Structures are given as structure tokens and as C-alpha cells.
């Protein structure tokens, strides 16, 4: 993961006074994806520090990065509250403290009493005056820089000075000639690329910092446009590559004795109009000779599983195998139960594959899969292991696809590739995290998107209550009342064991406390440390109504469907992400009774936590929740691309600059139509080495 290294903090070798070898530095640069000169040139700053001027200590503002200059008048090592180096820097206007929590002898020598130095860093204010933690120190007489100092995204052990030097050496060798047609640049009023990149690496003194920080400067606009354009071109290339491949057509059988018709007749409910629409869209794709690549998205409880079951029935009817992969054993098991209930009475054997399986059961499942005796296989990431062989895999279904690593999704999509027949399986991704329109346009241009935009009849909106920790007894009384009325409840905690870092109530302690407070209730406890068999026992008891209150960690976030559960209490709700809170809330509201979700929080709240809880209180709409979640987390985290180490857009923000995203999409179509050579060259510049990940 890319991070900004703290100013003045050294890597392991630096802490011992040595320097990392050239090979070590090269490896760390490689970790950032920096290989070609162009990679270095397009590795742009996160922010800038202004070292072109010196500020008087009295004028240095807390919260701002400043460069001060003066004489060291005190130098001592303090042992309390922890060992640290503390020195005093004095100029004509006053004094401030410089502190190092980690330091080595050379560093102390650099700030001996009487030394004339400049210190650069973020100024903090406290009861004892101003201070800078881990400042960067240079000799007072050194010439001031003539440009703002860039601060780059980096990785552990790679300091800013080393990275700056590597980028500065690569810039003259990078090919940054403007390859876009002049007419296109003029119509969009785009700055020259070489000029834009060079400016962003070294803005001159007096450059508007606000426009650089918020990326509204013409130089940033040009870079963001080029990156968005490359992404659109890559999506178009991925789509073209997919359309050039063959897939086994799996046409929908219309006869009354077809598996699809018999499954529909067996269902105890009628499909909503939205479900019927997406079932038809998927059925049409499966009948084609090129592989389907479709994203099925729908809010929590919208009925995606039955759509997946009908897609599987169509594929099985056509003689193909189907694999359904879910991110957790609990969710995979929920799918297995539902699909077994619907399909096994119709003569469809279903294989189960997970990491916790006993050796004999696993061996039998693998044999059945390889022999084609298991038309449908449900499991966790165990499905992507090398020794799992399919006889004729025709359809891959990935649920909660953003929770898998990119490599895992890619591995499963390759399972059914038949080199001899040059065929690849159809792919259906499912997500309960609706994707906002601009994000879908930028990141899913290669996917056909189906949306279930209505809930099944009978689903009542969940009422959300925000309750401060001090009113805990009222919440416990609410649980007792719900159980007296014949319903069940969840109580969700964020941790299993006590953590020194987070003073949170644990699931184990909460279970004990609630057992004492509610002695007449039957309580269950489930968390990630339990074995799959132990979880199954508790969950079966909860489904059967033998457990009134289930105390759990977030293992119940997805994959639990108990219609009689109408109350959800989320402990320390301020610690959860917005999407996770929405998923948890979706575990209730599945029956006819009015359901309630209580967000039990502990103040004081951070601004982000307040925004999350406010969003949960104000709306049940998954698309609105997703939009606000995207604002807070950014697209890499939101889509699960950050796990790959290759966030698809490093600089462009499609939500903040939707008009730029639309211009890039239109320009991509124009280049592919009128200048395919330019499109290829532009794609090489920006996306070299990343193309394979676009398949997922």
C-alpha cells in the first residue's frame, strides 16, 4: 500500500546509520510500480511543502507546515514518558521545541547546542508553546530552493529524498511528448502534457497551493484527463478482447420440463418486475457465443440469489457446470442452503467446497467436480486453488466480488478456460454495494450492468435509531421487549478480544454481561475465532428460534437470513464503515414485523463518524449510502481494487470531476474510431503492466 512517509523518519537501514543498497532501493521503487522513466514521471506528488521561504518562529501557525531558522539553545535526551530527543530552536522572535521520538547518534550531533539550522515540518501548539515532531533539518546557510518541495506517495523504507532523486534523474529520460491530436486538445482546452507534468513535479514559488491541493489547476486537469482517457481505452480494449473470445453458448430452454421452468414453479414467491428484467438480460447473454461479463447489483434483500439460481439453472440445462464463490464461509453456506432447497428436489446435486472441510468430504467433492457429477459447486476462495479441476465449467458467479482480491477473481475466471476449444466461461459478478453512476461509467465500462431496483413485497423499511452509550440500559430493555413479543435480535460487536489500542466492548464480554442482564433469554455467541462447525451449531439454533439474542462480530454481515429477527443493535457503531453498517442493518427487516436498527455509539464523534451515522439515520437507500460511502473512502477502497496494489485511478476523481470523466469517455470513442494508433500509444504510456487486472 502506498503511504506518505513521515518527515524525517528513516527506514531500518537509516535507523542504524547506514544507507540501503542500490538493489534494495530498486526493489522498493519496483514495489511502487516504478520501472520505466515514464512511470517515474507519472508518479506525481500528494502535496507540497514550501521551503522557498523562512518563517519567523513567532509567525509559524500551528497546523501548517513551516520552515524556521535559528540557533539550537538546548539539546537533551528525555527518558519520560518515553525516551526521546528534545531540543530548543531560537530565533529573534522566539523559541520552539523540536522533538524526535526515534533518533540515532548522528541525528543528535546534527542539532548540538550552538548549531545554526533550518527545521521544516508541521507546527503543533500545546500548553508549553510550539513544537515540530520529527522535523527535517538542514544547515542554516544552505541556498533556499527555487520551487515548492514535492511530497510523493511512497512505501516503507523509501525516504522522500531518495524518491525525489530517483524521479529527478528519470524525468529527462521520460517520453512526455504530446501524442493527443491538436484538435482534441484545443477543443477541451488542455495544457501541454510535458509542461503539465514538469510543473506538477516542481511548481514555482508563488504557485496557487489551493488549486494544486484540490487538483483544479490546469496541470492537474490535463493529467487527470489523460489518466481517465487511458482507463476508458483500457476498458474498451478489455471489452474488445472479450468479444473476440469464444464462450460455450448456454441458451435458455423454453420447454415446460426445463430446469428453469421447474425452478420458477417451485419458488414460494413471484419474481418482482426488476428481477424478471435482469433474469432476461442474463439469459440473453448466456445464449451468446462470446463470454458474458455482467455485474448484478441490488440493495440488501433485493433478491439477487434467486436471479443467480435461475442463471445457474439455465447453464445446467445447457450441460455446463456452474461455480458460485462467496467471500465468507457463512455467506457461502447461506447460498448453499438456499440453492440446495430450491434445486436438489429437482434432481440437481450440489457440491460444497471450503477451507474447513474434512479431508474425506473434500476429496469426494473434488472428484465429483472433476468428473462433472456436480453441476453446481458452491464455496469460498477454496474454489480458486490449483487442484480444483472442473469438467465443463460454463458459468462463474462471484458474490460480493469487491471483497475478493483482484488476483482471486482473476484465478476463478480462468478456471473454465479451455485452451483446446479456445473457450472461456461466462462471468456474473454480484454486489449488494450499488455503484454510483459516474463510478460505474469510469470503472465498469467493460461490464454490462443489471440493477435490481426494487425490493420484494412485504419488506418493510428498517427504522434506525442513534443511541449514546449512556442509554445502554434502555437498549437492553428494548431487546427484552422484542423477545417478549415473540421476535429475535442481534447484538453486534466489533472485536472478539480486548485490545489495548481500542477500548471497545468485546463480543465475549458483551455476551456475559447480557446473559447476566437478561437471564430469562436464550443467548448465542458467534465470532470469527469459532470453527465452521461451532458457528453452524449456533446459527442453526438461531434460525430454529432456539436462540433469542445472537451476540456476534461482523461474521453475520452478509449471508444470514432469519425473517423473525427484527432488532439489530450495533455496538460502537462509530467504528464501522458505512457500507458495513448498511449490510448489517440489512440482516433485519426480512419479515412482516416492523424492524429496528439501534446504532449504539460512544462520543465524542469524529467528523467522519458523525457523517456515517447521520447517513444511516437519514436513508435506507443503498444507492445514496453508496454515494456517501464513496465520498468518504475513495474509489480504490470502495471497489476492492486497492487490494491489488494497483488502484485503477490514482489521480482522477470521477465523482468530483464527472464532466472530465464524460469528456474522457467521448474522447476514447473518438480515438478508437479515428486514431487507433494514438489510442494504443496512450494506453501503453499509462497502463503498461496492468491490463490483465481489467478482466476482473
C-alpha positions in Angstrom: 0.0 0.0 0.0 1.3 3.5 -0.8 1.7 5.8 2.1 3.3 9.1 2.8 6.4 8.6 4.9 6.5 10.9 8.0 9.0 13.7 7.5 12.4 12.8 9.0 11.5 9.2 9.7 14.2 6.8 8.4 13.9 3.2 7.1 15.5 0.4 9.0 18.9 0.9 7.5 18.7 4.6 8.2 18.0 3.9 11.9 21.3 2.1 12.1 23.1 5.0 10.4 23.6 3.1 7.1 22.1 3.5 3.7 20.0 1.0 1.7 21.9 -0.6 -1.2 21.0 0.3 -4.8 19.3 -3.1 -5.2 17.2 -2.5 -2.1 16.2 0.9 -3.4 15.3 -0.6 -6.8 13.2 -3.2 -5.1 11.3 -0.6 -3.2 10.8 1.5 -6.3 9.5 -1.6 -8.1 7.0 -2.0 -5.3 5.6 1.3 -6.2 5.4 0.2 -9.9 8.3 2.5 -10.9 10.3 0.8 -13.7 10.3 2.9 -16.8 11.2 6.6 -16.9 7.6 7.3 -17.8 6.5 5.5 -14.6 8.6 7.9 -12.5 7.4 10.9 -14.5 3.8 10.0 -13.8 4.3 9.3 -10.1 3.0 12.7 -9.0 3.1 14.5 -5.6 0.5 14.0 -2.9 1.2 17.6 -1.7 3.9 20.2 -1.5 5.9 21.9 1.2 7.1 25.5 0.8 10.8 25.6 1.6 11.4 28.7 -0.6 10.9 31.0 2.4 11.8 31.1 6.1 9.1 32.0 8.6 9.8 33.6 12.0 9.1 31.3 14.9 6.5 33.8 16.3 4.7 33.8 12.9 4.6 29.9 12.4 1.0 28.8 12.6 0.0 25.5 14.3 -1.4 23.0 11.8 0.7 24.4 8.9 4.0 23.2 7.5 6.7 25.8 8.1 10.4 26.3 7.7 12.1 28.1 10.6 15.7 29.0 11.1 17.7 29.7 14.3 20.2 28.6 16.9 20.0 25.4 19.0 20.0 26.6 22.6 19.2 23.3 24.3 19.8 19.6 23.4 18.9 16.8 25.8 17.6 13.2 25.8 14.4 12.8 28.0 13.5 9.5 29.4 9.9 10.2 30.5 7.3 9.5 29.4 9.5 7.7 26.8 13.0 8.1 25.5 13.1 11.0 23.1 15.4 13.7 21.8 14.2 17.2 22.7 15.9 20.4 21.5 15.1 24.1 21.6 15.4 26.3 18.4 15.6 30.0 19.0 15.4 33.0 16.6 15.0 36.8 17.1 11.2 36.3 17.5 11.0 33.4 20.0 11.7 29.7 20.6 10.1 26.4 19.7 10.8 22.7 20.6 12.0 20.1 18.1 11.3 16.5 19.1 12.3 13.1 17.8 10.6 10.0 19.3 13.1 7.8 17.4 16.6 9.0 16.8 20.2 7.9 16.3 23.5 9.5 17.4 24.2 11.3 14.1 20.8 13.0 14.4 21.6 14.3 17.8 25.0 15.5 16.7 23.3 17.5 13.8 21.4 19.6 16.4 24.2 20.2 19.0 23.9 23.3 21.1 25.1 26.3 19.2 24.3 24.8 15.7 22.7 27.1 13.2 20.0 25.1 11.4 16.7 25.3 9.5 13.9 23.0 10.6 11.0 22.0 8.3 7.8 20.2 9.5 4.2 20.6 10.7 3.9 23.0 13.6 1.9 21.9 16.6 0.7 24.0 19.5 0.4 22.9 23.1 0.5 24.3 26.7 4.3 24.7 26.5 4.4 26.5 23.2 5.1 25.5 19.6 6.9 22.3 18.5 7.7 20.2 15.5 7.8 16.4 15.8 10.4 14.7 13.6 11.4 17.9 11.7 13.7 17.7 8.7 17.0 19.5 9.5 19.3 21.3 7.0 22.2 23.7 7.6 21.1 27.3 8.0 23.4 28.6 5.3 22.1 26.3 2.5 20.6 28.1 -0.5 16.8 28.1 -0.5 15.1 26.0 -3.2 13.6 27.8 -6.2 10.5 25.6 -6.3 8.0 24.0 -3.9 9.2 20.7 -2.5 7.1 17.7 -3.6 5.9 15.0 -1.2 5.3 11.8 -3.1 3.4 8.6 -2.3 6.0 6.2 -1.0 6.4 2.8 0.7 8.2 1.6 3.8 11.9 2.2 3.8 11.9 4.6 0.9 12.5 8.1 2.1 11.4 11.3 0.3 14.9 12.5 -0.5 15.7 9.1 -2.2 12.5 9.1 -4.1 12.8 12.7 -5.2 16.3 12.0 -6.5 15.2 8.9 -8.5 12.3 10.9 -10.0 14.5 13.9 -10.9 17.0 11.6 -12.6 14.3 9.8 -14.6 12.4 12.9 -15.8 14.9 13.9 -18.6 14.7 10.4 -20.0 10.9 10.1 -19.9 8.9 10.4 -23.2 6.3 13.0 -22.5 5.7 14.3 -26.0 2.0 15.2 -26.5 0.6 12.5 -28.7 -3.1 13.6 -28.5 -4.4 15.2 -31.7 -4.1 19.0 -31.5 -7.8 19.4 -32.4 -8.8 17.3 -29.4 -6.5 19.3 -27.0 -7.8 22.6 -28.3 -11.5 21.6 -28.1 -11.0 20.6 -24.4 -8.6 23.5 -23.6 -5.9 21.0 -22.4 -2.5 22.1 -21.2 0.5 20.6 -22.9 1.4 17.2 -21.2 5.1 17.8 -20.8 4.6 21.3 -19.4 1.9 20.0 -17.0 3.9 17.1 -15.7 7.1 19.2 -15.2 5.1 21.9 -13.4 3.5 19.4 -11.0 6.9 18.0 -10.0 8.3 21.4 -9.4 5.8 24.3 -9.1 7.5 27.7 -9.0 7.3 29.8 -5.8 4.0 31.6 -5.6 2.1 28.9 -7.4 -1.5 28.7 -6.1 -1.3 26.0 -3.5 -5.1 25.7 -3.2 -5.6 24.8 -6.8 -2.7 22.3 -6.5 -4.2 20.8 -3.3 -7.7 20.5 -4.7 -6.4 19.5 -8.2 -8.3 22.2 -10.0 -5.1 23.6 -11.6 -4.9 23.2 -15.4 -1.8 20.9 -15.0 -3.8 18.6 -12.8 -6.8 18.7 -15.1 -4.6 17.6 -18.0 -3.1 14.7 -16.0 -6.5 13.5 -14.7 -7.9 13.7 -18.2 -5.1 11.6 -19.7 -5.4 9.0 -16.9 -9.2 8.8 -17.3 -8.8 8.5 -21.1 -6.3 5.6 -20.6 -8.7 3.9 -18.3 -11.6 4.2 -20.8 -9.3 3.0 -23.6 -8.3 0.0 -21.4 -11.9 -0.9 -20.7 -12.7 -0.7 -24.4 -9.7 -2.9 -25.1 -10.8 -5.4 -22.5 -14.3 -5.4 -24.0 -12.9 -5.9 -27.5 -10.7 -8.8 -26.2 -13.7 -10.4 -24.5 -15.9 -10.1 -27.6 -13.1 -11.7 -29.6 -13.1 -14.8 -27.4 -15.5 -17.7 -27.6 -17.7 -19.0 -24.9 -19.9 -22.0 -24.9 -23.4 -20.7 -25.7 -25.9 -21.7 -22.9 -29.3 -20.9 -24.5 -32.4 -20.8 -22.3 -34.7 -23.8 -22.8 -38.3 -22.9 -23.1 -39.9 -26.3 -22.6 -42.1 -26.9 -19.5 -39.8 -29.6 -18.3 -36.7 -27.3 -18.4 -34.9 -26.8 -15.1 -35.5 -23.1 -15.2 -39.3 -23.5 -15.6 -39.5 -26.1 -12.9 -37.4 -23.9 -10.5 -39.8 -20.9 -11.2 -42.8 -23.2 -10.4 -41.2 -24.4 -7.2 -40.4 -20.9 -5.8 -42.8 -19.9 -2.9 -42.9 -16.3 -4.3 -43.3 -14.5 -7.6 -40.4 -12.6 -9.1 -40.5 -8.8 -9.0 -40.6 -6.9 -12.2 -36.9 -5.8 -11.6 -35.9 -9.5 -11.1 -37.7 -10.6 -14.2 -35.9 -7.9 -16.2 -32.4 -8.8 -15.0 -33.1 -12.5 -15.4 -34.0 -11.8 -19.1 -30.8 -9.7 -19.5 -28.6 -12.5 -18.1 -30.4 -15.2 -20.1 -29.8 -13.3 -23.4 -26.0 -13.0 -22.5 -25.7 -16.7 -21.7 -27.0 -17.7 -25.1 -24.3 -15.8 -26.9 -21.0 -17.2 -28.3 -18.8 -14.7 -26.5 -18.4 -14.6 -22.7 -20.9 -12.7 -20.6 -19.2 -10.2 -18.3 -22.1 -8.8 -16.2 -22.4 -7.0 -12.9 -25.7 -7.7 -11.0 -26.2 -5.1 -8.3 -29.1 -4.7 -5.9 -29.6 -3.4 -2.4 -29.5 -5.7 0.6 -32.5 -8.1 0.4 -33.4 -7.3 -3.2 -33.3 -11.0 -4.2 -30.0 -11.4 -6.1 -29.7 -15.1 -5.0 -32.8 -16.3 -6.9 -31.5 -14.4 -10.0 -28.2 -16.3 -9.7 -30.1 -19.6 -9.2 -32.1 -19.1 -12.4 -28.9 -18.2 -14.3 -27.3 -21.4 -12.9 -30.4 -23.4 -13.9 -30.1 -22.1 -17.5 -26.4 -23.1 -17.6 -27.0 -26.6 -16.1 -29.9 -27.1 -18.5 -27.4 -26.5 -21.4 -25.0 -29.1 -20.0 -22.5 -26.8 -18.3 -21.1 -26.7 -14.7 -21.6 -23.6 -12.5 -19.3 -22.3 -9.8 -20.5 -19.8 -7.2 -17.9 -18.2 -4.9 -18.6 -16.1 -1.8 -16.1 -14.3 0.4 -17.0 -15.9 3.7 -18.0 -19.4 4.8 -21.1 -18.1 6.4 -22.3 -16.4 3.2 -21.3 -19.4 1.0 -23.1 -21.7 3.3 -26.3 -19.5 3.2 -26.1 -19.7 -0.7 -25.6 -23.5 -0.4 -28.6 -23.9 1.8 -30.9 -21.9 -0.4 -29.7 -23.4 -3.6 -30.0 -26.9 -2.2 -33.5 -26.2 -1.0 -34.5 -25.0 -4.5 -32.6 -27.3 -6.8 -31.8 -30.6 -5.1 -35.6 -31.6 -5.1 -35.4 -31.0 -8.9 -32.5 -33.5 -9.2 -29.5 -31.2 -9.2 -26.7 -32.4 -6.9 -24.7 -29.5 -5.4 -21.1 -29.8 -4.3 -19.7 -27.8 -1.3 -16.1 -26.7 -1.1 -14.5 -24.7 1.7 -11.2 -24.5 3.6 -12.6 -26.0 6.8 -13.9 -29.2 5.1 -12.8 -32.6 6.4 -10.3 -34.4 4.1 -12.7 -37.2 3.0 -15.6 -34.8 2.2 -13.2 -32.5 0.3 -11.7 -35.4 -1.7 -15.2 -36.6 -2.6 -16.3 -33.1 -3.7 -13.1 -32.6 -5.8 -13.7 -36.0 -7.6 -17.4 -35.1 -8.3 -16.4 -31.7 -9.7 -13.6 -33.1 -11.9 -15.9 -35.9 -13.2 -18.7 -33.4 -14.0 -21.0 -35.2 -11.5 -21.6 -31.9 -9.6 -23.4 -29.5 -12.0 -23.3 -26.7 -9.3 -20.4 -26.0 -7.0 -20.7 -23.5 -4.1 -17.8 -22.5 -1.9 -15.3 -19.9 -0.7 -11.9 -18.9 -2.2 -11.1 -22.6 -1.8 -12.6 -22.8 -5.4 -9.6 -21.0 -6.9 -6.9 -23.4 -5.6 -4.8 -25.2 -8.2 -6.0 -28.7 -7.5 -9.7 -27.8 -8.2 -10.5 -29.0 -11.7 -13.8 -28.6 -13.5 -15.1 -30.9 -16.2 -17.0 -28.3 -18.2 -17.3 -25.0 -16.3 -19.6 -22.7 -18.2 -20.6 -20.1 -15.7 -18.8 -18.4 -12.8 -20.8 -16.4 -10.2 -18.9 -14.3 -7.8 -20.9 -12.8 -4.9 -19.7 -9.6 -3.1 -17.0 -9.5 -5.7 -15.4 -6.4 -4.3 -14.4 -8.3 -1.1 -12.1 -10.6 -3.0 -8.6 -9.7 -4.1 -8.2 -8.9 -7.8 -6.0 -12.0 -8.2 -8.6 -14.3 -6.7 -11.3 -13.1 -9.0 -8.9 -13.4 -11.9 -8.0 -17.0 -10.9 -11.6 -18.2 -10.8 -12.4 -16.6 -14.1 -9.6 -18.6 -15.7 -10.7 -22.0 -14.2 -13.0 -22.8 -17.1 -10.8 -21.7 -19.9 -10.4 -24.4 -22.4 -7.3 -23.9 -24.5 -8.2 -26.6 -27.0 -11.6 -25.1 -27.7 -10.4 -21.5 -27.0 -13.5 -21.1 -24.8 -13.8 -19.1 -21.5 -16.7 -19.3 -19.0 -19.4 -16.7 -18.7 -19.0 -14.4 -15.6 -21.6 -12.9 -13.4 -20.5 -10.6 -10.6 -22.9 -9.8 -7.8 -22.8 -6.9 -5.4 -25.0 -5.5 -2.6 -23.0 -2.3 -2.8 -24.7 -0.2 -5.5 -22.2 1.6 -7.7 -22.9 5.3 -8.3 -23.4 6.2 -12.0 -20.1 8.1 -12.6 -18.1 5.4 -10.9 -19.8 2.7 -12.9 -19.0 4.7 -16.1 -15.4 5.1 -15.2 -14.6 1.6 -13.7 -17.1 -0.7 -15.2 -17.2 0.4 -18.8 -16.3 -3.2 -19.8 -19.2 -4.7 -17.8 -22.9 -4.8 -18.7 -24.7 -3.8 -15.5 -28.0 -5.1 -14.3 -29.8 -3.4 -11.4 -32.5 -4.8 -9.2 -34.0 -1.5 -8.2 -37.0 -2.7 -6.1 -37.4 -4.8 -3.0 -39.7 -7.8 -2.9 -43.2 -7.1 -1.5 -43.5 -7.5 2.3 -40.1 -6.0 3.0 -40.7 -3.2 5.5 -38.2 -0.3 5.7 -35.9 -0.6 8.8 -36.2 2.2 11.3 -32.8 3.4 12.5 -32.1 4.9 16.0 -29.0 6.6 17.2 -28.4 5.9 20.9 -25.5 7.2 23.0 -23.6 4.7 25.2 -25.0 6.2 28.4 -28.5 4.9 27.5 -27.4 1.3 27.2 -30.0 0.1 29.8 -32.8 1.4 27.5 -31.4 -0.6 24.6 -31.3 -3.8 26.8 -34.9 -3.2 27.8 -35.8 -2.8 24.1 -34.2 -6.3 23.4 -36.3 -7.8 26.2 -39.5 -6.3 24.9 -38.8 -7.6 21.3 -38.3 -11.1 22.6 -41.4 -10.9 24.8 -43.3 -10.1 21.6 -42.0 -13.3 20.0 -39.2 -11.9 17.9 -35.4 -12.3 17.9 -32.5 -9.9 17.9 -28.8 -9.4 17.0 -26.2 -7.6 19.1 -23.1 -6.9 17.0 -19.7 -6.1 18.5 -16.5 -5.0 16.6 -13.9 -7.1 18.4 -13.5 -10.6 19.9 -10.7 -10.0 22.4 -9.8 -7.0 24.4 -7.4 -4.6 22.6 -5.2 -2.1 24.3 -5.4 0.1 21.2 -9.2 0.2 21.1 -11.1 0.3 24.4 -14.0 -1.5 22.9 -16.5 -3.9 24.4 -15.7 -7.4 23.2 -18.2 -9.9 21.9 -17.3 -12.3 24.7 -17.7 -9.8 27.5 -20.9 -8.4 26.0 -22.3 -12.0 25.8 -21.5 -12.4 29.5 -22.9 -9.0 30.5 -26.1 -9.5 28.5 -26.6 -13.0 29.9 -26.5 -11.6 33.4 -28.8 -8.7 32.5 -31.3 -10.9 30.6 -31.3 -14.2 32.5 -34.7 -15.3 31.0 -33.4 -15.1 27.4 -31.5 -17.8 25.4 -28.3 -16.2 24.1 -25.9 -17.4 21.5 -22.4 -16.2 20.6 -20.7 -16.4 17.2 -17.4 -14.9 16.1 -14.5 -15.4 13.7 -12.4 -17.4 16.2 -15.0 -20.3 16.2 -14.6 -23.2 13.9 -17.1 -23.5 11.0 -18.8 -26.4 12.8 -19.2 -24.3 16.0 -20.6 -21.4 14.1 -23.1 -23.7 12.3 -24.4 -25.1 15.6 -25.2 -21.6 16.9 -26.6 -20.3 13.6 -28.8 -23.3 13.2 -30.2 -22.7 16.7 -30.8 -19.1 15.9 -32.6 -19.9 12.6 -34.7 -22.5 14.5 -35.8 -19.9 17.1 -34.0 -21.7 19.9 -31.7 -18.6 20.5 -33.5 -15.3 21.3 -30.5 -13.0 21.1 -27.4 -13.6 19.0 -24.3 -11.8 20.1 -21.9 -11.7 17.2 -19.0 -9.9 15.4 -19.3 -8.9 11.8 -19.3 -12.5 10.6 -23.0 -12.0 10.3 -22.6 -9.0 8.0 -23.8 -11.0 5.0 -25.3 -14.4 4.5 -27.7 -14.6 7.4 -31.4 -14.6 6.7 -33.7 -15.0 9.7 -37.1 -13.4 9.0 -38.1 -13.5 12.7 -35.1 -11.3 13.7 -36.5 -7.7 13.8 -34.0 -5.9 16.1 -30.3 -5.2 15.4 -28.1 -3.5 17.9 -24.6 -2.4 16.7 -22.2 -1.7 19.5 -19.6 1.1 18.9 -21.3 1.9 15.6 -18.9 4.8 15.2 -16.1 2.3 14.5 -17.8 0.7 11.5 -17.7 1.7 7.8 -20.8 3.0 6.1 -21.2 0.0 3.8 -20.7 -2.4 6.6 -23.3 -0.6 8.8 -25.8 -0.8 5.8 -25.0 -4.5 5.3 -25.5 -5.3 9.0 -28.8 -3.4 9.0 -29.9 -5.5 6.1 -30.0 -8.6 8.4 -33.3 -7.3 9.8 -36.4 -6.2 8.0 -36.8 -9.6 6.3 -40.2 -10.4 7.9 -43.6 -8.7 8.2 -42.8 -7.1 11.6 -41.5 -3.5 11.9 -37.7 -3.8 12.3 -35.4 -1.5 14.2 -31.6 -1.0 14.0 -30.0 0.7 17.0 -26.6 2.3 16.4 -25.1 2.4 19.9 -22.2 4.9 19.8 -19.7 6.4 22.1 -18.8 10.1 22.0 -17.1 12.3 21.2 -17.5 11.5 17.5 -15.1 12.4 14.8 -16.4 14.3 11.8 -16.3 11.2 9.6 -18.1 9.1 12.2 -20.8 11.7 12.6 -21.3 11.8 8.8 -21.6 8.0 8.7 -24.2 7.8 11.5 -26.1 10.7 10.0 -26.3 8.9 6.6 -27.6 5.7 8.3 -30.2 7.7 10.2 -31.3 9.7 7.1 -31.7 7.0 4.5 -32.3 3.3 3.7 -31.5 3.8 0.1 -28.5 1.7 -0.9 -27.5 3.9 -3.8 -27.5 7.0 -1.6 -25.5 5.1 1.1 -23.0 4.1 -1.6 -22.7 7.6 -2.9 -21.8 8.9 0.6 -19.5 6.0 1.2 -17.6 6.7 -2.0 -17.2 10.3 -0.9 -15.6 9.2 2.4 -13.5 6.3 1.2 -12.5 6.9 -2.4 -12.9 4.5 -5.4 -10.0 2.2 -4.7 -11.3 1.1 -1.2 -14.9 1.2 -2.4 -14.4 -1.2 -5.3 -11.8 -3.5 -3.8 -9.2 -2.5 -6.4 -6.8 -1.3 -3.6 -6.2 -4.9 -2.6 -4.4 -5.4 -5.9 -1.9 -2.7 -5.2 -2.9 -1.1 -8.4 -5.7 1.4 -7.8 -7.3 2.0 -11.2 -7.4 5.8 -11.0 -4.6 7.3 -8.9 -5.4 11.0 -9.7 -8.8 11.3 -11.4 -11.9 11.6 -9.2 -14.9 10.7 -11.2 -17.3 11.9 -8.5 -15.6 15.3 -8.1 -14.9 15.8 -11.8 -17.8 14.0 -13.6 -17.6 16.3 -16.7 -14.0 15.3 -17.1 -14.9 11.6 -17.0 -17.5 12.1 -19.6 -15.1 14.0 -21.9 -12.6 11.2 -21.5 -15.2 8.6 -22.4 -16.2 10.5 -25.5 -12.5 11.1 -26.5 -11.8 7.4 -26.1 -14.5 6.5 -28.6 -13.2 9.2 -31.0 -9.6 8.0 -30.8 -10.6 4.3 -31.3 -12.6 5.3 -34.3 -10.2 7.9 -35.9 -6.7 7.3 -34.5 -6.3 3.7 -33.1 -2.5 4.0 -33.2 -2.6 7.1 -30.9 -5.1 5.2 -28.6 -2.6 2.3 -28.4 0.4 4.5 -27.6 -1.6 6.4 -24.9 -2.7 3.2 -23.3 1.0 2.0 -23.2 2.1 5.1 -21.5 -0.5 4.9 -18.7 -1.5 1.3 -18.2 1.6 -0.8 -19.1 1.6 -4.0 -16.9 -1.9 -3.6 -15.5 -4.1 -4.8 -18.4 -4.7 -8.3 -17.0 -6.5 -7.0 -13.9 -9.1 -5.4 -16.1 -10.7 -8.9 -16.7 -12.0 -8.9 -13.1 
